[in-house]
Amino acid sequence: MAGGIRRPKGTAVRWSVAALVGVVGGYLFLHNTNHGAAADSGQKKGKGKGAGDVPVVVEQAAVRDIPIVLNGIGTVTALSVVEVKVRVDGQIQRLAFTEGQEVKAGDLLAQIDPRPFEAQRDEAEATRAKDQATLDNARLDVQRYGDLIDSGGVSAQTLEASKSQVRSFEATVRADQAAIDTAKLQLEFTRLVSPIDGRVGLREVNAGAIVHTTDVLLNSAKGKLPVIAYTRDGSKSLATGELSVVDSQVDSTTGQVRLRATFANDDRTLWPGSLVSVRIQVSTDKSATVIPIHALMRSETGQFVYVVKKDKTVEVRPVTTGQAADAMVAVRSGLKPGEPVVVDGQARLAPGSHVHF
């Protein structure tokens, strides 16, 4: 108003500051008062639990499956890998697979030229036939000599010698049969079949190549490795797929190996050009003893946890750990399922400390 009192500039600011200080001061006063009341209440409650007891948070060791995953850049190992090697020397006639193909146990992978082994089998069978004829003739001699022994036509010594010769020929025929079995087995080995259900890896030879028993024909991987795509910061799962291809060479500039995974992407969460983080689950640690990862403590001698005993005191328990996932860690040794461990409040503990929770 024109006739009103004019206040000096800055007064409103000073008043605002003063008012603010007053509010803060009041808040601090109230806060300290309430804190004191809470402390008094805590002291009263503490008397029931023991004035010297240390407040802690406790959880029991549990049993659960822990996924074993590879994050980021690394080498992927299949759950089961079998090197398929030839068991006889020979020339590869044909390859009956393509790289990356799914195969069943017993499926034909390659055929080695069987003709040399067929010839060995035929030769062994012919030798047995010849020796079998000799054996049959020797048995007839034993029969004839047996008929003449009573009349004195032959001596007992001649009969025994004939019987001994029969036993020798019988052994020869058995050896011939073993040679036939070996030849048939070698012939069977010319057919290379998959030993497991799985996916064929990279072949190491081509059709027409001469292979030896020390050569690796291919790698065969059992099972498919699940791959999970996450947002770039790893906070949200986007899609689950399968590892399909591992590149055959290492990038000389980065030392990295490229992998390819396939995703159904039914809900269109993955978009071309977007960046994602990837985790590959290589296996699962079944029925592992687990504890929250916050329970772990470290010392100069290794990892340990505080275990709460029945009398509400704690003891130091050295442990060895395995895979960690979802804020839980597997305990390999030192702890049993159901044992209570301190997961918060360890900083105030020492062996023998009394706790309440």
C-alpha positions as CSV (number, residue, x, y, z in Angstrom):
1,M,0.0,0.0,0.0
2,A,1.2,3.5,-0.7
3,G,0.8,4.6,2.8
4,G,2.1,1.4,4.4
5,I,5.3,0.9,6.2
6,R,8.2,0.0,3.9
7,R,10.4,-2.9,5.2
8,P,14.1,-3.0,4.4
9,K,15.0,-5.4,1.6
10,G,16.3,-8.7,2.9
11,T,14.1,-8.8,6.0
12,A,11.8,-11.4,4.5
13,V,14.9,-13.5,3.8
14,R,16.2,-13.1,7.2
15,W,12.9,-14.0,8.7
16,S,12.6,-17.1,6.5
17,V,16.1,-18.2,7.5
18,A,15.3,-17.6,11.1
19,A,12.0,-19.5,10.8
20,L,13.8,-22.4,9.1
21,V,16.5,-22.5,11.8
22,G,13.7,-22.6,14.3
23,V,12.1,-25.5,12.6
24,V,15.3,-27.4,12.3
25,G,16.2,-26.7,15.9
26,G,12.8,-27.9,16.9
27,Y,13.2,-31.1,14.9
28,L,16.5,-31.8,16.4
29,F,15.1,-31.2,19.8
30,L,12.2,-33.5,19.2
31,H,14.4,-36.1,17.5
32,N,16.8,-36.2,20.3
33,T,14.0,-36.4,22.8
34,N,12.4,-39.3,21.0
35,H,15.8,-41.0,20.5
36,G,16.3,-40.8,24.3
37,A,13.0,-42.3,24.9
38,A,13.7,-45.1,22.4
39,A,17.1,-45.7,24.1
40,D,15.4,-45.9,27.5
41,S,12.9,-48.3,26.1
42,G,15.6,-50.4,24.5
43,Q,17.5,-50.5,27.8
44,K,14.4,-51.7,29.5
45,K,13.9,-54.4,26.9
46,G,17.6,-55.2,27.0
47,K,17.4,-56.0,30.7
48,G,15.1,-58.9,29.8
49,K,17.5,-60.3,27.2
50,G,20.8,-59.5,29.0
51,A,22.3,-56.1,29.2
52,G,25.5,-57.3,27.5
53,D,23.8,-59.2,24.7
54,V,24.6,-58.2,21.1
55,P,21.6,-57.7,18.8
56,V,22.0,-59.7,15.6
57,V,20.1,-61.1,12.7
58,V,20.2,-64.9,12.4
59,E,19.2,-67.2,9.6
60,Q,19.5,-71.0,9.3
61,A,21.6,-72.7,6.7
62,A,19.2,-74.1,4.1
63,V,19.3,-76.6,1.3
64,R,18.6,-75.6,-2.3
65,D,19.8,-75.9,-5.9
66,I,22.4,-73.4,-6.9
67,P,22.8,-72.6,-10.6
68,I,26.4,-72.5,-11.8
69,V,26.7,-69.7,-14.4
70,L,29.3,-68.0,-16.5
71,N,28.9,-64.2,-16.8
72,G,30.4,-62.0,-19.4
73,I,33.4,-63.2,-21.4
74,G,34.6,-66.7,-20.8
75,T,35.1,-70.2,-22.1
76,V,32.0,-72.3,-22.3
77,T,32.3,-76.0,-21.4
78,A,29.5,-78.4,-22.3
79,L,28.0,-80.6,-19.7
80,S,29.4,-83.7,-21.3
81,V,31.9,-83.7,-24.2
82,V,33.0,-86.9,-26.0
83,E,35.9,-87.0,-28.5
84,V,34.9,-89.4,-31.2
85,K,38.0,-91.2,-32.4
86,V,38.4,-93.9,-35.0
87,R,39.2,-97.4,-33.7
88,V,40.8,-98.7,-36.8
89,D,43.0,-97.2,-39.5
90,G,41.5,-96.7,-42.9
91,Q,40.1,-94.2,-45.4
92,I,37.0,-92.2,-44.7
93,Q,34.4,-93.2,-47.3
94,R,31.8,-90.7,-46.2
95,L,30.7,-88.4,-43.4
96,A,27.1,-88.8,-42.3
97,F,26.7,-85.7,-40.3
98,T,26.8,-81.9,-40.5
99,E,28.4,-79.7,-37.9
100,G,25.9,-78.7,-35.2
101,Q,23.5,-81.5,-36.0
102,E,21.5,-83.2,-33.3
103,V,22.2,-86.9,-33.1
104,K,21.0,-89.9,-31.0
105,A,23.2,-92.6,-29.5
106,G,23.9,-95.1,-32.3
107,D,23.4,-92.7,-35.2
108,L,26.0,-93.2,-38.0
109,L,28.6,-90.4,-38.1
110,A,31.2,-91.7,-40.6
111,Q,32.0,-94.8,-42.6
112,I,35.6,-96.1,-43.0
113,D,36.3,-98.2,-46.1
114,P,35.3,-101.7,-44.9
115,R,36.9,-103.8,-47.7
116,P,40.2,-104.5,-46.1
117,F,38.5,-105.7,-42.9
118,E,36.0,-107.8,-44.9
119,A,39.0,-109.5,-46.5
120,Q,40.5,-110.2,-43.1
121,R,37.2,-111.7,-41.9
122,D,36.9,-113.9,-45.0
123,E,40.5,-115.1,-44.6
124,A,40.0,-116.0,-41.0
125,E,36.8,-117.9,-41.8
126,A,38.6,-119.8,-44.5
127,T,41.4,-120.8,-42.1
128,R,38.9,-122.0,-39.6
129,A,37.2,-124.1,-42.2
130,K,40.5,-125.7,-43.2
131,D,41.4,-126.4,-39.6
132,Q,38.0,-127.7,-38.8
133,A,38.3,-130.3,-41.6
134,T,41.6,-131.4,-40.2
135,L,40.0,-131.7,-36.8
136,D,37.1,-133.8,-38.1
137,N,39.6,-136.1,-39.9
138,A,41.6,-136.5,-36.6
139,R,38.4,-137.4,-34.7
140,L,37.6,-140.1,-37.3
141,D,41.1,-141.5,-36.8
142,V,40.5,-141.7,-33.0
143,Q,37.2,-143.5,-33.6
144,R,38.9,-146.0,-36.0
145,Y,41.8,-146.6,-33.7
146,G,39.4,-147.2,-30.9
147,D,37.6,-149.9,-32.8
148,L,41.0,-151.6,-33.6
149,I,42.5,-151.4,-30.2
150,D,40.7,-154.5,-28.9
151,S,41.7,-156.6,-31.9
152,G,45.3,-155.5,-31.6
153,G,45.3,-153.7,-35.0
154,V,46.8,-150.6,-33.4
155,S,48.8,-150.0,-30.2
156,A,47.5,-148.0,-27.3
157,Q,50.3,-145.5,-27.8
158,T,49.0,-144.8,-31.3
159,L,45.5,-144.2,-30.0
160,E,46.8,-141.7,-27.3
161,A,48.8,-139.9,-29.9
162,S,45.8,-139.5,-32.1
163,K,43.7,-138.2,-29.2
164,S,46.4,-135.6,-28.4
165,Q,46.4,-134.5,-32.0
166,V,42.6,-134.0,-31.8
167,R,43.0,-131.8,-28.7
168,S,45.7,-129.7,-30.6
169,F,43.4,-129.3,-33.6
170,E,40.5,-128.3,-31.3
171,A,42.7,-125.5,-29.8
172,T,43.6,-124.4,-33.4
173,V,39.9,-124.1,-34.4
174,R,39.2,-122.1,-31.2
175,A,42.0,-119.7,-32.1
176,D,40.6,-119.5,-35.7
177,Q,37.2,-118.5,-34.2
178,A,38.8,-115.8,-32.1
179,A,40.5,-114.4,-35.2
180,I,37.1,-114.4,-36.9
181,D,35.5,-112.5,-34.0
182,T,38.4,-110.0,-34.0
183,A,38.0,-109.4,-37.8
184,K,34.2,-108.9,-37.4
185,L,34.8,-106.5,-34.5
186,Q,37.3,-104.5,-36.6
187,L,34.8,-104.5,-39.4
188,E,32.2,-103.2,-37.0
189,F,34.5,-100.4,-36.0
190,T,34.5,-99.1,-39.6
191,R,31.1,-97.7,-38.8
192,L,31.6,-94.7,-36.4
193,V,28.4,-94.1,-34.4
194,S,27.5,-91.5,-31.8
195,P,28.1,-92.7,-28.3
196,I,25.6,-90.3,-26.7
197,D,22.6,-88.2,-27.5
198,G,23.9,-84.7,-28.2
199,R,25.0,-82.1,-30.7
200,V,27.9,-82.7,-33.2
201,G,30.7,-80.2,-32.9
202,L,33.4,-79.4,-35.4
203,R,34.8,-82.2,-37.6
204,E,38.5,-82.6,-37.7
205,V,38.7,-84.7,-41.0
206,N,37.2,-84.7,-44.4
207,A,35.8,-87.6,-46.6
208,G,38.7,-89.3,-48.3
209,A,41.2,-88.7,-45.6
210,I,43.3,-91.5,-44.2
211,V,42.6,-91.7,-40.4
212,H,44.4,-93.5,-37.6
213,T,43.4,-94.6,-34.2
214,T,45.1,-91.6,-32.6
215,D,43.1,-89.1,-34.6
216,V,40.0,-87.2,-33.3
217,L,37.2,-87.2,-35.7
218,L,34.9,-84.7,-34.0
219,N,33.6,-83.5,-30.6
220,S,30.1,-84.4,-29.5
221,A,28.4,-82.3,-26.8
222,K,25.6,-83.7,-24.6
223,G,22.7,-81.5,-23.8
224,K,22.0,-77.8,-24.5
225,L,23.3,-75.0,-22.4
226,P,20.6,-72.5,-21.3
227,V,21.4,-68.8,-21.9
228,I,19.6,-66.0,-20.1
229,A,19.6,-62.5,-21.6
230,Y,19.3,-59.6,-19.1
231,T,19.1,-55.8,-19.4
232,R,22.4,-54.1,-19.9
233,D,22.7,-53.4,-16.1
234,G,21.7,-57.0,-15.3
235,S,18.7,-56.0,-13.2
236,K,16.0,-57.6,-15.3
237,S,15.6,-60.9,-17.1
238,L,14.5,-60.5,-20.7
239,A,14.5,-63.9,-22.3
240,T,15.8,-67.5,-22.0
241,G,17.3,-69.3,-24.9
242,E,19.9,-72.0,-25.8
243,L,23.6,-71.8,-26.9
244,S,23.7,-72.8,-30.5
245,V,27.2,-72.0,-31.9
246,V,30.6,-71.4,-30.6
247,D,32.9,-69.6,-33.0
248,S,35.9,-71.6,-34.2
249,Q,38.5,-69.0,-33.6
250,V,39.6,-66.5,-31.1
251,D,39.7,-62.8,-31.9
252,S,43.4,-62.0,-31.9
253,T,42.8,-58.3,-31.0
254,T,40.6,-58.9,-28.0
255,G,41.2,-62.5,-27.0
256,Q,37.5,-63.1,-27.1
257,V,35.4,-65.9,-28.5
258,R,32.0,-65.1,-30.0
259,L,29.0,-67.2,-29.1
260,R,25.6,-67.4,-30.7
261,A,22.4,-68.2,-28.8
262,T,18.9,-68.5,-30.1
263,F,15.8,-67.1,-28.4
264,A,12.1,-67.6,-29.2
265,N,11.5,-63.9,-28.3
266,D,7.7,-64.5,-28.3
267,D,7.0,-61.4,-26.3
268,R,9.4,-59.2,-28.4
269,T,11.5,-58.2,-25.4
270,L,14.7,-58.4,-27.5
271,W,15.2,-55.8,-30.2
272,P,17.8,-55.8,-32.9
273,G,20.7,-53.5,-32.0
274,S,20.0,-53.4,-28.3
275,L,22.7,-54.3,-25.8
276,V,22.1,-57.1,-23.3
277,S,24.2,-58.9,-20.6
278,V,24.2,-62.7,-20.9
279,R,24.6,-65.5,-18.4
280,I,25.1,-69.1,-19.4
281,Q,24.1,-71.8,-17.0
282,V,26.5,-74.6,-17.4
283,S,25.2,-76.9,-14.6
284,T,23.4,-77.0,-11.3
285,D,24.8,-77.7,-7.8
286,K,21.9,-80.0,-6.5
287,S,20.8,-79.8,-2.9
288,A,23.6,-77.6,-1.8
289,T,23.9,-76.2,1.8
290,V,23.5,-72.4,1.4
291,I,23.6,-69.3,3.5
292,P,23.1,-65.6,2.8
293,I,26.3,-64.2,1.4
294,H,26.3,-61.5,4.1
295,A,27.0,-64.1,6.7
296,L,30.5,-64.7,5.3
297,M,33.4,-63.1,7.1
298,R,37.1,-63.1,6.1
299,S,40.2,-63.4,8.2
300,E,43.9,-64.0,7.5
301,T,43.2,-67.8,7.6
302,G,40.2,-67.7,5.3
303,Q,36.4,-67.5,5.4
304,F,34.3,-68.1,8.5
305,V,30.8,-67.6,9.9
306,Y,29.5,-67.0,13.4
307,V,27.3,-69.9,14.4
308,V,24.8,-69.4,17.2
309,K,24.9,-72.2,19.8
310,K,22.0,-73.3,22.0
311,D,23.1,-71.1,24.9
312,K,22.9,-68.0,22.6
313,T,26.6,-67.6,22.4
314,V,28.5,-67.6,19.1
315,E,31.4,-69.6,17.8
316,V,33.7,-69.0,14.9
317,R,33.2,-71.7,12.2
318,P,35.7,-71.9,9.3
319,V,33.9,-72.7,6.0
320,T,34.7,-73.4,2.4
321,T,32.3,-72.0,-0.2
322,G,31.3,-72.8,-3.7
323,Q,29.0,-71.1,-6.3
324,A,27.0,-67.9,-5.3
325,A,23.7,-66.9,-6.8
326,D,20.8,-64.7,-5.8
327,A,22.6,-63.4,-2.7
328,M,23.1,-67.0,-1.5
329,V,26.4,-68.9,-1.4
330,A,26.9,-72.7,-1.3
331,V,28.9,-74.0,1.7
332,R,31.1,-77.0,0.8
333,S,32.3,-77.8,4.3
334,G,32.1,-76.5,7.9
335,L,28.3,-76.1,8.2
336,K,25.2,-78.3,8.2
337,P,21.7,-77.5,7.1
338,G,19.6,-76.0,9.9
339,E,22.5,-74.5,11.8
340,P,21.8,-70.8,12.7
341,V,24.4,-68.3,11.5
342,V,24.6,-64.6,12.0
343,V,23.9,-62.6,8.9
344,D,24.0,-59.1,10.4
345,G,25.7,-57.6,13.4
346,Q,29.0,-59.5,13.1
347,A,31.1,-56.4,13.6
348,R,30.4,-56.3,17.4
349,L,30.9,-60.1,17.9
350,A,33.8,-62.1,19.2
351,P,34.0,-65.8,20.0
352,G,31.7,-66.5,23.0
353,S,29.6,-63.3,22.7
354,H,26.1,-63.5,23.9
355,V,23.5,-62.5,21.3
356,H,19.8,-61.8,21.1
357,F,17.7,-61.9,17.9
